[in-house]
Amino acid sequence: MNQTFTIKEKTKQIFVLLIPILITQLGMFSMVFFNTIMSGKYNSSDLAGVAIGSSIWSPIFNGISGILLAVSPIAAQRFGEKKSNEVSSVVRHGIYLSVMIAFIVIILGFFFLDPILDKMKLPASVQKTAFDYLAGLSYGLLPLFIFNVLRSFIYALGKTRVVMVIMLMSLPINFFLNYAFIFGKFGFPELGGAGAGYATSITYWVIMGMTLFIVKTQDPFSSYSVFANLKEFSWDKCKEILKIGIPMGLSTFFETSMFAVVMILLSKFNVTTIAAYQSALNIVSFLYMIPISISTALTVLVGYEVGAKRYKDAKQYSWLGVLLAILIATGTGILVVAFRYQVAGLYSNETAVISLTANFLIFALFFQISDAIQATAQAALRGYKDVNLAFIMTLIAYWLICLPVGYLLANFTSLGARGYWIGLTIGLLAAGIALSIRLIYIQKRKFINIQVKEVV
């Protein structure tokens, strides 16, 4: 990354980071897509098991990733301050935390996975596939978490294309392993849907191996000697990551789990409504990769400028990122609304499902704009390492506005399931406004002096 002087240069810098991050996000989405599609081709029971396993794993993974991705703003600030030794130390302690968290998750899964699945009262074949899928996936937790830390380090230096290349190289491997393990090809055991878990785990080991090799041998990463002094350990360094990472992780977890709760609340409606909601949510989630990619780039750029004490540049990046996210969300939202019946038709052949999905997608325009504002404003705050109040704001918005408003509109008005979309939109907009006000406040009060003040 280099210092920028004009809005044009800053816009270019955002896109230089953004496009590889977006392609990486698409790559990660493709792995889940491969798991789902190939399991469905095996049989419907295995598809259901993989879907259940993914729904359990997704909020946990997103929450933990939020904790480990805290390495990114911290390392970016140290990079901006030109403190190379401290960058290396932050990354090392991120790796230590990733190892500890991986073992904790595996131990908790050993004791609690069966009881959780039992309470869901699933058909025996579905429950077995879900358990075996998650068991297979557990072998890849350690490399996945270490990769997330190294990915944060690479992003902090602005070299986002490196991760993109690694992800693109891993996709054919994942596709091949899925095919081999699910269907029992090329001498591999036929594991059905559970094979997707083992295939993904092996892919994670390959991804981590490639990332380790690049960080250890290629410039500029090798100059930081991340793997030197591995015996050095400081709880204070771990606490610094956790101080920022836990609010980030919890915020991500509560947002992800909010959508899962809405799905549970929708279970009182008919199958057509549930299918239409899931289809519309899948479309919106796919498009959400754009603002989340902008957010990742924004956290790095703001953190870098704050570390260099160029607060005016940090402020410009913050609002430029928010504006870009709004414009892109508006553009994609209008396209989705304009072609809503064609888009809905990709997910179902049933007229009733297509019609209701298309109806839900009308709300997607306003939903996407609200989500884009809150995601990018929160990302800018993370660049300033301002996460505690932001977490409280999002928690209130997600669980005290989104869900209650959606529930009331869905159950006590004629809106029905549409009420949940309105509730989600109102809550996300409230979060966006609150986070934007907080961003304005810290830019005017906390980051105007020469000395950086620690934001509490």
Disulfide bonds with the S-S distance in Angstrom:
none
